[in-house]
Amino acid sequence: MTIESRTDLEIRADISDCFNANSLDTHVKSGYQLLVKYLRQTNGFTHDQIDEVVDRLEEQVAEHIIEIHEEQNA
């Protein structure tokens, strides 16, 4: 499926980049870095558990964005 000349896969890759991108500003952390810190310190999650949480969040965010695009272009 193509949404505004972007495929679902491209949208999902962009969302993943948002979660994992490091800012050039050393004081700003990616969503992934912030989640790692929180989940490790607060809940004692393992690396695999954190990756699972992030994977699910990325998927949910991407699906929501795709749904919004589809509604706007219907």
N, C-alpha and C positions, 0 to 999 in steps of 0.2 A: 504494500500500500504506500502511496506517496501522499504526503501532506505538504502543501506549499513547496513542492519540488524537493522535499526532504523525506527520506525514508524513515520508518520507525527505527531501524538500526542506527541511522545517523543521529537521531534524537536521543536514543539510549546512550550512545557513545558520548554525546555532548554532556548529558547529565552525569555520567560517570566521571568525565573530566572535571566537572564542577565540584564533585565530592572529593576528588583526589588532587586537584591542582594546588600547588604551593604558591603563595603570593611572593612577589619579589620583596615585599615588606616583611621583614623577619618577625614583626609583631603580630602578623595576621596568619592564622593557621587554616588549613583546609578543613572541610567538614569531617573528613576521615581522621585527621590528626586530633581534632577536638573530641570526636567520639571515642577514639582509642584511649585518650587520657581519662575521659569520664568513665567509660566502661571498665577500664582496668582498675582505676583508683577506687571507684565507688562500688563496683559489683564484682571485681576480681575475674572478669571475663578473660578467656584465653584468646590468642590471636585468631584461631579458627572461628570462635563464637563471634568475635568482633567483625570478621569478614562476612559472616552470614548475615549479621544485622545490617551492615552497610549494603550488601548485595540486595537485600529485601527493600531497603529504603530507596536505593537507586531505581529499582524496578517499579516501585509504587509511584515515585515522583514522575518517572518517564511515562507510565501509563496514564497518569492524571493529565499531564501536559498534552499527550496525544489525544485524549478524549476532548479536551478543551479545543484543540485545533479542529478536530472533526466536527464539533458542535458549531464552531464559528464558520466553517466552510460548508455546512449542510444547506 
